[in-house]
Amino acid sequence: MTEREEILADLIEVLKTVRTIDPARLENVTEETDFLADMNAPSTELINIAVKVEQKFDVEFEDDDIDNLGSTVKDVIDLIILAKNRK
């Protein structure tokens, strides 16, 4: 399993705790999955997801990271890797 695949698996675990996301929409998540279009997550939920991700992965995002965050799973994985490499 690659680092990205491990992060994706852990990210899905985080998303299962977000009550605005239908668990059925988490079955076929890929890096191209869009939180807003594919999971129907409210855009305001992305901040909550980011906070949960920081806790799960023991990383800290900068404000600019959050401001520039796209809405796909790939964007979040890239950000996690970036934050880990900054540590």
Secondary structure by P-SEA (a helix, b strand, c coil): ccaaaaaaaaaaaaaaacccccccccccccccccccccccccccaaaaaaaaaaaaacccccaaaaaaccccaaaaaaaaaaaaaac
